Amino acid sequence: MEISAQEVAGFLARMLGEGHGLAVNLEGAVVHLPESKLSIAVDTPDPQHHGKSIRLPIGVNHPSWGEPFAWDQAVGIAVNERHPAAEALDGWLHNVFPVFAAMAMPGGDLAGRASAFTIASGERTADVFYGPLAIRDFGGLADGVRHAAADRPTTMVVIEELFTGYTLPDSPVWAYTYCARMPDGPIAEVTLLNGDSSESFGHIADHLPWNGHGSVKSWALVVPRS
């Protein structure tokens, strides 16, 4: 079933407006949240497996960041009669968007799904917002993996290393990680400021006691203090 970026954005606007009571303005394939000044853009959907699943490029922007959007690929798989785009949006809204909501609309129900920390190194201090984990069990995934990932998300490992060993920009930094243990071996993917940084962070899931097959995905937003 084909669906356009504008249709996806319209559905997202209804989820935010009717489902979460937020004021929304829809402009093409961009949803504006005037109270928080956040904007959410939807790019061309990528249906797969004869429409049974879909990838939705979704980006978030705040005017204090300038023009860049923080992009992610939301994935949805059709369940019963529900369109896979609805599944993708539901997962994105409750797992990814909370890190941005925590920054721009603290106190709301979506912001409450994120965790906030302060990180400092030398003269640098920043607020870090971590989103909920998205964990998928492909067979035999042990509870120990879930607990270890919750205690120390792989994206947290990336942020800690960035803050102690790299020169960070004065503007916000967003990152997400996807780590998995598959039958043909481990996977560690790191997306930092919309770019692939996997080669530098292939070790970030080494602390997880993998047993069985599954994946862990997590998100973070780092906002430097002025």
Summary of the structure (lengths in Angstrom):
residues: 226
radius of gyration: 17.5
end to end distance: 47.5
largest distance: 53.7
contacts: 725
relative contact order: 0.13
helix: 30%
strand: 38%
